């Protein structure tokens, strides 16, 4: 069975994905896009969110391995007062 061609855009770095996502959200919030472009932007944004989440999960697994599965919650200064 022939393999379907990959029609998705190539994966980008986490930083690039976040920057593109921020730009998409800003344009959508500003109402700059017509309906069809908004739907396409939403779809692209969903893909970017999935990519970022997958990259974060991968990094978390790597940190757990490096820390011997003793990952501690991150605490901000003053967070304990909240």
matplotlib code that plots the C-alpha trace (Angstrom):
import matplotlib.pyplot as plt

x = [0.0, 1.5, 2.3, 0.2, 2.2, 2.8, 0.8, 1.6, 4.3, 7.7, 8.2, 9.8, 11.7, 9.7, 10.7, 9.7, 6.4, 5.6, 6.4, 4.2, 1.4, 1.6, 1.4, -1.6, -3.4, -2.7, -4.0, -7.1, -7.8, -7.3, -10.0, -7.5, -8.5, -11.5, -13.5, -11.6, -8.2, -9.3, -10.3, -6.9, -5.1, -7.0, -6.0, -2.4, -2.5, -3.8, -0.9, 1.6, 0.1, 0.4, 4.0, 4.9, 3.2, 5.0, 8.3, 7.7, 6.8, 10.0, 12.1, 10.3, 11.1, 14.7, 14.9, 13.4, 16.1, 18.8, 17.4, 16.9, 13.1, 13.2, 11.7, 10.6, 7.9, 9.1, 8.5, 8.6, 9.9, 7.0, 4.7, 4.4, 2.7, -0.1]
y = [0.0, 3.3, 5.8, 9.0, 12.1, 14.2, 17.4, 18.9, 21.5, 20.4, 20.5, 23.7, 24.5, 25.1, 28.8, 29.2, 27.4, 29.7, 32.8, 31.7, 30.8, 34.2, 35.9, 33.8, 34.6, 38.3, 38.4, 36.5, 38.6, 41.8, 40.6, 40.9, 37.6, 36.7, 33.6, 31.0, 32.4, 32.4, 28.7, 27.9, 29.9, 28.0, 24.7, 25.8, 27.0, 23.6, 21.9, 24.2, 23.6, 19.8, 20.2, 22.3, 20.0, 17.0, 18.8, 19.7, 16.2, 14.9, 17.4, 16.5, 12.8, 13.7, 15.7, 12.8, 10.5, 13.0, 13.6, 9.9, 10.2, 12.6, 15.6, 18.2, 20.8, 24.2, 26.9, 30.6, 33.0, 34.0, 31.3, 29.8, 33.0, 32.6]
z = [0.0, -1.0, 1.8, 1.9, 1.2, 4.3, 3.7, 7.1, 7.4, 8.8, 12.5, 13.7, 16.9, 20.1, 20.0, 16.3, 17.0, 19.9, 17.9, 15.0, 17.4, 19.1, 15.7, 14.7, 17.9, 17.6, 14.0, 14.9, 18.0, 15.9, 13.5, 10.5, 8.9, 6.8, 7.9, 5.8, 6.8, 10.4, 10.2, 8.5, 11.2, 13.9, 12.3, 12.1, 15.7, 16.8, 15.0, 16.7, 20.1, 19.6, 18.5, 21.5, 23.9, 22.4, 22.6, 26.2, 27.1, 25.5, 27.4, 30.7, 30.1, 29.4, 32.6, 34.6, 33.2, 34.0, 37.5, 38.2, 38.1, 41.0, 39.2, 41.7, 41.1, 40.0, 42.6, 41.9, 44.4, 46.6, 45.2, 48.6, 49.8, 47.3]

ax = plt.figure().add_subplot(projection="3d")
ax.plot(x, y, z, "-o")
ax.set_aspect("equal")
plt.show()
